[in-house]
Amino acid sequence: MERRTLLANLSKNLLKQEAIVHQKASQKWLKQGDLNTNFFHSKVKWRRARNKLHGVFVNDRWCEDKDVVKDKVIEFFEARFVRNEFIQLKLDNVRFNSITREDNNMLVGDFFEEEIREVV
């Protein structure tokens, strides 16, 4: 039990240390900017590797084939953003409050300093 507690604490501390290193790296990047091109490019490569999609589960099996991964990602987002006619709301007979033409002209018209003084 004590060993589990120690391993959990070690893991927690390693995550904290990694977060601190990441924050220091971000601070260094902000200070030095693009002038430190070696650091900049290593940071970009690290983020690219971290954000890369290496594979997907297809029928409960891990697949890393680029064409299959690409097709599954496209299929996922097409299904996610497909237009569903049954859910579309119709607002044909709903009346909304509207502003007068004069109020609209005031809102979209030029705003001059003189008009500010009149209001204040």
Residue pairs with C-beta under 8 A, 6 or more apart in sequence:
25 43
28 36
28 39
29 36
29 39
29 40
29 43
32 39
33 40
34 40
53 69
53 73
54 64
55 62
55 63
55 64
55 69
56 62
56 63
56 68
56 69
56 72
56 73
57 63
58 68
58 72
63 69
63 72
99 107
